[in-house]
Amino acid sequence: MDCVLSVAYPKDKTSGKRDPRTGNKFLTHYAISTSTRVGELCSLALQHTTTAKQYYFTPSHIDRSVGLLSTAKPATWLFYDGGRIIKVFTRAKATGCMAMSASNSALAYVLTFVCSAVTVWSAWDRGGGDYSTQMIVALCFCGVGLLAALLLTGSRCGKPTRNGRSLGSNRQPPPLVVLAIAIWAGAMLQTLPLPHGIAAIVAPGSSEVYSNWFPEALLRESVDSGDAVGLVLAESATEVRVSVAATYTRLALLAPLAFAAMCWICFLCFRRVHSIFLFLSVIAGSATIFSFFGLIDTIRLVRDWQVELRQMLAISPVGADDPFGPFVNNNNASGFLCLAIGCTLGLFVLAEQFYVLKKQTAADDRGALSPGLTIARLGSAAVMVTLVAGVFASNSRGGFLGLLAGSIVVVAFLLPRVGKFKFAFVLGGVGFSVWLLISALGFDTRSRERFETLLDERIMEDPRLNHWSDALVAASHYLPFGSGLGTYRYACLPFQDQGVPLWFVNADGMPIEWLVEGGVWLLPMLALGVIVLVRHVRRIGSALKRLDSEGAEQFSEAGVFIAYAKSVRAVALFSIPALLVTQCFDFGITLMPLLLTFAGISSAVLRISADINGPVINSTKSPLDDCDGSKHKADRASFFMKIGETRCVAFWGQVSGPVVLAMVTVGLAMSANELHVASVAQDEMSWLRRERKQKLLVDVPGFSGHLARLEELASANPGKALIWKAVGEFRIAEQQRLGAERLFQLQPDSVDSHASWLEMKTVRHASYGAQGRGSFSACLLPTQSADEYRKARQDFINALLLNPLDPAVRISLLELDMVAPNANAASPELLLQAARLRPRSDSFLDCLLWFASDYPGADSLPELGTMRDALSQERLQEAR
């Protein structure tokens, strides 16, 4: 025995007797060998710090001059004052909680890399906007979530309570994860049918949609068709839901689930703080490559006006007017680059802190300084220059404002804490380098002119401003619980009054979009999440200020953790304001690259906040320093703390982590199934449009295999609007192809005109022109089937029953209103509804008037003419 750990309790818990030597304490002694591993030594001590009143080490060899207990593998320093431990520093991996095992550490690195790689891949795979990309993300996080359950077996960490339980246990999900699950549950409730009485109270706007936007003639037609699926959907169409498009709400459920999964998994992995470096490096490195190729595309778009040269873009699609083509638009790309700039800033701060630590330990030995740290500092600065130049090259005004907001916050909070000369030198150097770079590339004038629009009257010409006024009217209509998550693209259509002839799939301003979709509950929950995150950033800042004042940074092991804490704080100080500003003019947070990156940053903040305020690094004296007979702070715990120490709460603290992780995994599996169906429909319709554009109709390969696959998927998933829409499109396309083959046999010289002859609007015009009940069948070629056209009409009716505000389905139904007797009974109502739902454009109103001229007659629908005249007057006023 080399030393003894003596733990003092108020009394013997078994017999209730007191120690006769002290009169009021009962001592328990533990023998400790100096060969004991450091992790075991700390674990033994900390097992008793939450229940013991006092504890002592009696080592056989103590260097009294420095008060340091030596161990066989010195990685933990226990500082003494009269026998009491007054300060504990451990390795960064053990700071604030027990050290992870070697297997768990390796698993943490692997999971961190996988999560980062999925985030990066989603950015390169068309910006993460496609349903197929989102499906793969959901499946990846299902598997990663199951592996992350192994990290829940580690020991607990966090702030101890009076009874020795931890309120910050690794088994408990972080608050942002709980909040994301709550948002997911609220959105899920929006898809459930409600009794009509309750729906009229909680969802009056949605009730109006379900009652007024289903033509009665279509409901009767679906019931009388004899189609089993159509009958079921017609009956369910009378059931009111909060969501006006339940299919799109179920698809949007991936966003809160993906955020929860990424945040929860990274929170567990970041117990090994070096995995934070891995996450930041992957995001910053990939974004740098992305920015580099975006700059190349910008040069080509600015320099080359020829169509042939504009097709030679590196990452942007052919015909793009903006660079960074993998994303939906340049605003999404600039938002991702702003988050990457935050990650790069964190890497720079980390390299700077390691350089300072190395310099302190090296003392005057300049040769001991690692040149790698100097290279890392310069490299991170160069990466930051490339990313900032990418934001300017994107020509995104929202990205520029986000960059400005993040920079202002960083300057305000970091300038007082670092050397002003060094900080000004770095900031000025980055800014000057960016100016030189964009000037050398030749688009400085273009960028300056773009950003000058923020300062003059041209900003009022932005179409988003008029659209936002319409969106606010829609938001008031759908109060109190919104139109349903993910339904903005359809929910705002009936309220277009001042909008321009554009279809706003998103609001390009997330606060307004969330107000429409979530009503009174979604925005407050998101604001609460931001407040929680900012609060934890402040906790990190306060703890760093205290530790700096104590001079803890001179000890290398604690300094490693403090370096990571400063790095994560710098990332948060830039990324949070930058993201908040950019998303006021964009919708990128709904895409996987931005969402997952921000989730990873949030988990790093929560991890560092939990560890830096933990029992090991938080106390400047013994965690239970009670030599003077003073009571422990937990003795003065509040009422809520006492509630938190009950058995029920303690049990929930143990099971909450696995339960939440299981919920997230199951939810991701459900979302993956929804996204699989949607991705098949989306990919098939994209393939159909591409083939029709590139080939003659007679040369397009047969659709029978595609149609059979879609029909099978639709029968297995009858409650999804997208799949029925795709089935109807392919059924029509197959009949058109069959007709084109027949026409090619009859008139091969006019093959270029076959597609226009077989368009549904042409067939409709011919059917109404040839009077008689059997006129439609008479217009078909021998290879075509009237029954297939009737089935296609039923497919479109099914899609409309599931998504009552879809204007495209109404046009398809108008084109097929001659396929059966009395099928055109709903046409007048469909024409008026389509005019209200589609963006107000001259061409579309002219198309509707052309439809009306065939049936029911232009004179019978004077509203369409009135709308066309009013639009013409607006155009004249705008021209003046």
N, C-alpha and C positions, 0 to 999 in steps of 0.2 A: 504494500500500500504506500503510494507516494503522496497522496493528499486526500482530504476528506471534505465532502460537501455536507454541511450541516444546515438543515431546514428547520425553522422555528415556526410552530403552529400556536394558536391561542391555547389549545388544549388537545388532549388525546381524543381523537374522534371516536375511538372504540370504547374506552373506559370513562372518558370525561375527566380524567385526572390531569393535573398540571405537573409540570416538571419541578421537582423539589429544588433544583439548583437555581432556578430563576423565579419560582413562585407563580409565574403567570404564563409560562411558555413551555411547550413540549417540544423537545429536540429530536429529530430523526437524523441519523448519520448515514452517509453513503460513501463507500470507499471508491476512490477514483485512481486509476493508474495514469501516469504521465504518457503511457503509450496509447491511451484511449483516443480514438479518432475525434477530431474536432467537432464533427457533426453530432456524435453521440454525447460529447461533453455539453454542448449547448442544449441539446434536447433534454438531457437530464436536469439541467438547471432550470430550463423554462417550463418543465412539467410542474414546477412548484411555485413559480413566481406569481401565479394568479390566486393561489390559496394560502401560500405561506406568508407569515408576517415579517420574516427576516431570514436571510440565508447568508452563509459564510463559506469561504473556501479556506482550508488550512493546508496549504501545500508545503511540501518539505523543502522546496527551494523557491524562494521569491527574491527577485532582485529589488530590494527595498528602495534603491535609488530611483527606479523608474516605475515601480509598482506593477511589474509585468509577470504574469504567470506563464511559464514556458511549457510547451507541449512537444510531443515527438514530431508532429507535423504542424508547426505554428502557422495557422491560418486564421486564428481567432485571438484577439487581444482582449483580456479582461483587466480593467484598470481598477486599482484598489485605493481605498482611503480608510485606514484603520481596520482592514479586514473586510470591508464591504466593497462589492462591485459597484463602481459608480459609472462605468461606461463600457459598452460592449460594441465591438466592431467585428463584423464577419465579412466573408467574401460576398461579393454582390449577389451571387446566386442564393445566398442564405439570408440576405438582409430582409428583415420584416417577416420572414417565415423560415421554415426548415428548408435545408438544401434539398434539391431534387436529386433523385437517384440518377446513376449514369444512364440507365435505360430510358427513364423519363426525360432526361435532358436531350438525349438523341431524338426521342419522339417529338419533343417540343420543337427542335430545329426542323425536323422533317415536315411537321404540320404547318409551321410558319412558312416554310418555303412553298408548300403546296397551296396554301391560301394566297400567298403573294403571287404565285404563278397563275392561279385561276383569275385573279384580279387583272393581271397584265394581259393574259390571253383574251379576256372578255373585251378589253380595250382594242386589241388588234383585230378581233373578229367582228368587224363592222360596228364598232363602238358599243357592243353589248345590247343593241336595240332589237335584234331579231329574237323571236321566240325560241328558235333552236339553240341559240347561245344561252339564253336564260335557262332552258331545260338542262343543259349540260352543267351549268353552275349549280343548279338545284341538286343534281345527282352527285356532283363532286362533294358538296357540303354534307350530303347524307352520309357518304362514306367517311369523310373527315370527322364528322360529328361522332360517329361510332368509335373511331380511334381515339378521339379526344376524351371519351369516357374513361380511358385508362389513366388520364392525368388527374381525375377526380379522386383517385386512391391515395394521393399524396397527403402529407400532414397539413394541418390547418395553419392559417396565419391570420393576422388581423389584430384588432385592438381587444385585449382581454377584458372580460367582465369579472364581476366579483366572485362568481362561482366557477371561474376557470373556463368558461365557454368563450368562443370567439364569435364576434358579430361580423367579422370580415373573413369568414372561412372560405377556402377555395371551393368548398362544396356549395356555396351559395352563389347564385348568379348575380352579376353586377346589376346596378339599378337600370342602366340603359337597356340591358337585355330584357328585364322585366317590363320596361316601358314598351319595347318593340313587340313583345308578346301581347301586351294589352291592346296595342294598335291592331295587330293581326286579329285578335278576337273580336274587336269592334267592327272591323271590316268584314269578318266572316258573318257576323250577325246581320250585316246589311244585305246579305244574299238570301236570308231565310224568309219564307212567306209569313205574312202577318194577317190577323183577322181584320176585316174591313173597318171595324170600329176603332181599333187601335191604330191602324194605318192612317186613318183620317186625322188622328191627333199627332202622331210622331213623324209622319211622312206625308203631309198634305200635297206637296209638290209631286212626289212620286206617285201618289194615288191618282192625281190628275193625269199623269202620263199614261198609266195603265188603263184608265177609263176612257180617255179621249183620243188616244193615238192608235187604237186598234179599230179599223173599220169593221162594223158589224157584219158586212157582207163577206169579208174574209173569214171571220170566225165561223159563219154558217157554211161557207164553202169548205173549210177544213173539216168540219164535223160531218158534212155530207159526202166527203170524198171517199170514205171507207178506209182511209189510211189510219192504221192503229196509232202510229206515232203522232200524226197530225191531230187525232182525236184527243190524245193525252195532253199534248201541248196546248190545244185550244182550251181545254178545261183548266189547265194551270195558268193560262194567260190572265184569268180573272183574279188570280191571287196577287196581292200587292206586296212588293218588296221595297225596301228602302233604296236599293240599287236599281237604277233604270236600265242597266245592262249588266246582269249578274255574271255573264260570261267574262266580261272584261274586269270585273271586280275580283273574280277568282284568279284571273291571271295576274292581277296587281298584288296579290297576297305574297308573292315571292319577295317583294321589296322588304317588308318588315322582317320576314323570316330570314332572308339572307343577311340582313344587318345583325339580327340577333345571333345567328350562327357564327358569323365572322367575329363579332365582338366577344362572344363567349369563348370561342376556341382560342383566339389570340390572347384573351385575358389569362387563360390557363397556360398557354405557351410562354407568355412573357414573364412568368415566374423566373425563367432563365433569361435575365435581362439582355444577354448578348443576342437573343433572338430578335429583339427590337432592332438591333443593327441590321440583321438580315432583312427584315421587313422593309426598313427605310431604304436600304441599298437596292433591293429589287425594284421597288416603285420608282425611285429616282433614276436608276440606270435605264429602265425600260422607257420612261418618259423622255429621257435625253435622246435616245435613239429615235423615238417617235417625233420629237421636236426637230431633230436633224433632218429627217426625211421630209417633214412638213416645210422646213425652210427651203429645201430643194424644190419642192412643188410650188412654193410661193414665188421663187425666182422665175420659174418657167411660166407661171400664170401672168406675172407682171411683165416679163420680157417678150414672150412669144404670143402673138395674136393669131397666128395661123392655126387652123383646126388640126392639121397633121401634127404639129409640134405639141399642141395642148393634150394630145392623146398619149404623150410620152411622160406621164406623171408617175412618181415613185409609189405613192400610197393612196393618192386620191383617185376616185373613179373617173372614167372617161366622161368628159363634158362638165366636170365640176368647175364652178366659178370660185370656190374657196379651197384652200389647202386642208390638210388633215382629214382626208376623205373617209377613213374608216369610221369616223364618228358621224352621227346624223347631221351635225352642222358644226361650224367653227366655234360656236359658243360652248358646246359640250366639250370640245377639245381644249379650249382655254381653261375651262373649269378643272379638268383633269390635270393640266399643266400647273395650275395654281396650287393644287394639293401636292403635286410632285415638288414644287418649289419649297413648300413647307417641309417636306421630308428631307430635301437637300440642305435646307438651313439647319435642320436637326443634326445631320451628319457633319456639317461644318462646325457646329458648336461642340459636338462630341469629340471631333478631332482636336479642336482647340483645347478642350478640357484635359484630354489625354496628354497633349503636349505640355500643358502646365504641370500636370502630375509628374510626368517624366522629368521635367526640368527641375522640380522640387527634389525628387529622389536622387537625381544626378548631381545635385549641388553645383559645385564649380567645375565638375568634370564635363566639359562641353562635348567630348567625344562619346559620352554615354547616351546622348540624345539620338533617338531613332530617326533616320532620314525618311522612313515610311510615313511618319506623322506629318512631316512637312509636305510630302507629296500628297497626302490625303487632304490636307487643308487647301492646297492649291487646286487639287482636282475637284473638290466639292465647290470651290468658287467658280471654276470653269464650267462645271455642270450647271450651276445656277445661272450663269450668263447665257448658256444655250437655252435653258428653259424660259428665261425672261424674254429673250429674243423670239422664242416660239409664241409666246403670248401676244407680242406685238405683231408678229407675222400673221397670226390668226385673224387679225382685223376685228376682233370682238371687243366691242365697247364694254360689255359686262365683264369680260376677262381683265381688261385694263383697270376698271374700277375695283375689281376684287384684288388685283395685285397692289393697287394703291392703298386699299383699306388694310390689307395684311401688313404692308410695309409700315404704315403709320402706327399700328398697334405694336409691332415689334420694336420700333424706335422708341415709342413711349415707355415700354416696360423693360427693355433690355439696356437702353442707353445708360440709365443711372447705375446699373450693376456691373458694367464692364468699363474698360478704359475708353474714354471718349475719343481719344486720338485713334486708337486701333479700330474702334467701331466705325468712326467716320471714314477712315481710310478704306476699310473693306466695303462699306456701302457706296462710297464714291467710286471706288474701283470697279465694282460690279456695274453701276449705272453708266460710267464712262465706256466700259467695254461693250455693253449692250448697244450704246449709241454708235460706237465705231462699227460694230458688226452689222447692224441694220443699214447703216449708211453705205458700207462696203457692198452689201448685197443689193442695194438699189431700190429698196421699198420704204425708205424713211419718209418720203413725201406722201406716199399712199397712206401710210399709217397715221401720219400727222393730220392729213385731211379727214380721215375717218374719225379720229378722236376729237377734232374740232367741232364736229356735229353735236357733241355734248354741251357745247357752250353757246350755241346760237339757236335760231328759231327752227332749224332743220330737225331738232329733236322732237318737235311737236308733230312732225310728219310721220313719225313711227307708227305703223298700223297697230301695234300692240296697245297704244293708248286708247284708241276708240274701242278696240275689242275688250279691254279691261272694264270699260263702263258697262258693256253688255254683260260681261261675266259677273259683275257685282249685282246686277238685276237677277241673274240666274241664281246666284248664291242666296239672295233673300227669298227667292221662290222655293228653294229646297230646304230651308230651315225647318226644324232644328238639327236634323241628323245628316243632312247632305244628300247628294245624289248617288253616292257609292264610290269607293276607291277605284280609280282607274277609268271612270266613266266620263271624264271631262270632254272628250272628243265628241260625245253625243249629247251630253246634258245641256250644253250651252247653245245647241243649234236652234231650238225654238225661240230663243231670245235675241237673235241677231237683228239689230236695228241700225246701229251706227257702224257696224263692222265693214271691213273691206272685202272684196271677193276672194278671200282666202279661207281655207279650212284650218282652223287652229286645233290641231290634235292635242296640243298642250297649250297652256296659257302663256308660256314664256315668262312666267312669273309665279313661282311656286306658292307663295302665300295666297294668291288669289285662287290658284287651282285647288289647293287644299281646303280653302274656305268653301268652294263649290262642292267638292267631293265629301268633305267631312263635317260641314256645318259647324256646330258649336263645340264639338268634342275633339276633332283632329288637331287643329292648330294649337289649342292649349296644351295638349299632350306633347306635341313636338317642341313647343316653347319650354315646357318643363324639362325635356331632355337636354336642351341647350343650356338651361340654367344649371342643371346637375353637372354638366360637363364643365361649365365655367367655374362652378364652385370647386370642383376637384382641381382645376388648374390653379385657382387661388390657394388651395391647400398646399399644393406642391411649392408654389412661390413662397408661402409663409414658412414652410419647413426648411426650404433652402436658405432663406434669410437667417433663420435661427442656427442652422448648422454652420453657415459661413461665419457667423459671429462667434461660434465656439471653436473655430479653427479646426474642425474635424477633417477638413480636406487634406491636411498634411499626412494623414494616414492613408496609404495607397488603397487598401481594400475598401474602406468606406468611400474613398474618393472615386472609385470606379462607379459605384452606385450613384453618387452625387452627380457625376458626369452624365450618366444616362438620364437622371432626373432633369438636369438643365437642358439636355437635348430634347427630351419629350416636351418640356414646357415651351421651348422655342418653336417646335413644330405646331403645338396647339395655338400659340399666340398668333402665328401667321395663318394657319389653315382655317380656324373657326371663323374669323371675320371675313377672310377671302371667300369662303364657301357661302356664308350668309349673303354677301353682296352679289356674287355671281348668280345665285339661284333666285334672286329677285328679278332677273332678266333672262332666265333660262330654265330648263327642266332636266338638266344633266344628272341631278341627284336621283332621279328615277331609273337611271341606267346603272348597270352593274359596276363599271370601272370606278365611278365617283363614289357610289354607295359603299362598296367594299373597302376602298381606300380610306374613306372617312371612318368607317367602322373600325378598321385596324388602328387608326390614329386615336380614336376614342378609347379603345381597349388599352392602349399604351398609357394614356392619361390615367385611367382608372387603376391600372396595375401599379404604376409608380405612386399614385396617391395612397393606395392601400399599404404599400410597403414602406414608404417614407414616413408614414405615421404609425407604423407597427410597433410592437413592444421592444424590438431590439434597437432600432436606430432612433426611436422617438425620444427616449429618456436620457437625460443628461446625468441622472443618478440611478441608483438601484431601482428597478421597477417597483420594489416594495421597501423603500427606505423608511423604516419605522423605528430607528434606534431611539429617537426621542420620545417614543410612545404615541406619536401622532397617528391618526387613523389613516387608512388607505383612502385614496380618492373614490374608490368604488363604494366605500361606506356612505358616501353622500350622493349616491346615484339617484337619478330622478325616478319618478313613478314609471315613466316609459321604459327606462332601463331595467327596472325590476320586472316589468311585464316581459321584456325581452329575454329574461333569464328563466322563465318558466319552462317546464318540461316539454310542453306542446311546441313552444317556439323553438326550443333546442332541437327537438325531433325534426321539425320542419327545416331547420337549418342544415340538418344532415341529409335530408332527402330532397330538398328543393333543387339542388344542382342536377342530380340524375333525372328528376321529374321534368324539369324545364328542358334539359337536353333531349330527353325522349320526345317531348312535345314538339320541339323545333324539328327534330329528325322526321317525325311522322308528318308534320306540316309540309316539310320540304318534299317528302315523297308524294304527297297529294298535289302539291304545286307542279312537281315534275310531270305527273300524269296529265294535268290540265295543259301544261305547256307543250307536252308531246303532241296532243291533238291539235293545238293551235299552230304548232310549228309545221306539222304535216300540211295543214290547210294553207298556211302562209307560203310554204315552199312550193307547193303544187301550183298555187295561183300565180306565183312569181315565175315559175317555169312556163306556165301557159302564156302569160303576157310576153315573155322573152321569145318563145317560139313563134308566136304570131307576128312579132315585130321583125324577126330575122328571116322568116321563111314564108313562102307562099302557103296558103291554106291547104292546098293539095299535097304539099311536100311535108307537112307536119306529121310526125309519126302518130300511130293510132293512140287514142285516149282510153281504150277499153281497160288496159291494165291499171292505169291511174284511177279511172272511175271505179273499178271494182275495189281497189284499196280504200278509197274514200267512202264508198257505200258501207263497207264493213266497219270502218271506224265510226261512221255516223250511227249505225245501228247499235254499236257498243257504247256510244256516248251521245245519246239523243238530246241531252240538255245543253249542248254547246252550239252557239249560233254560228261560229266561224266554219265549222265542218259542214253544216247544211248549205251555207253560202257557196263553199267550194264544190260540193256535189252538184248543185244547180248549175254552176258555171261550166263544169266539165261535161255535164250531160248535154248542155246546149252546144258546147264546142265539138263534141263527138258527132252530133247531128249535122252540124255545119261542115265538118270534114267529110262526112259521107255524101253530103250534097255536092261538095266541091269535086269529089272524085267523079260523080256522075256528070257534072257540068264539063269537066275536063275531057271526058269521053265524047261529049256532044260538041263542045266548042273549045278546042285546045288553044286557039289563037287568042281568045279573050281571057286567059287564065288570071291576068292581073286584076280583073274586075270581079272575079268569083266571090272574093271575100265580102265586098260591098254589097253584092246581090243577095248574099245569104245572111246579112246582118238582121237581127231580130226587128229593128225598127223598120227595115225595108219590107220584111215579110208581113209585119203588122199593117203597114200602109197598103200593101197589096191585098191583104185579107179584107180590110174594110172597104177597099175600092171595088172588089168583086162581091156584089151583094149576094146574100144567101146564107143559110145556116151552115152549109157544108163548105163555105168558102175557104176556111183555113186548110182543110185537108186537100182542097184542090190546088193550093199554092205550094204544096210539098212535092218534092221529087220522089221517085219510086224507092230510092234507097233510104229515105227518111221515114221516121215513125211519129205519128201524132201522139201516141201514148207516152213516148219519151218526153215530149214537150210538156204534156200534162204533169208528168212526174217532176219535171224541173220546176214547174210553177208551184207544186206542193212543197218542194224543197225550199224555195224562196219564202213561201208562207211560213214554214217552220222557223226559218231564220228570223223573220219579222216578229213572230210570236215570242221569240227569245230576246230580241233586241228591238223594241218598238220604235226607236228614234233613228233607225238606220235609213238614210235617204237612198243609198245605192240599191238596196233591196226593193224599194218602192219603184225605182226606174225599171228594174228587172221584171217586176210584176206588171207594170204598165206595158212592157214589150210583149208580155204573154197573156194579155187580157182577152185574146180572141181564140184561145186554144180549146175552150169548152163553152157550152151554152151558159149564159148568165155570169160568166167569169168577169165580164167588164162592169158588173154592178158596183164594184168598189173603185172604179177608175176615176170618177170625178173627185172623190175624197182623196185618193192617192195623189192626184195632180196638185191639189191645193196644199196638201201636207208636204209634198216634195218641194214646192215653191217656198215654203216657210223654213224648211230644214237645210236646204243646200245654201252655200254662200251666195250672196246677192251678186250675180254676174249677168251681163247681157246675153252671153251665149247660152247659158243654162235656161234662162227664161224663154229665149227663142225656141230652144228645144222642146220645152214643155208646151208652148203654144202650138208647135208643129204636131206634137202628140194629140193635143186637144182638138186640132182641126180634123183629125181622123175620127176620133170619138172622145167625148160626147158632142164635139162641135165647139169652136172657139166662142160662139155667141152665148153658149150655155154657161161659160165660166168667165164672166166679165172681170172677176178679181185678178186673173192672170194679166189681162190687158192693163188694168189699173196699176199693178205692180210694175209692169214693164214701162209704162209712161212715167211713173214716179222716179224710176231708176234713170231714165233718160234725162229728166229734169236735173237730177243730182249731177249727172255727168256734165251737163252744160254749165251748171254753176261752178263746178270744179275747174272747168276749162277756162272760165272767165277769171 
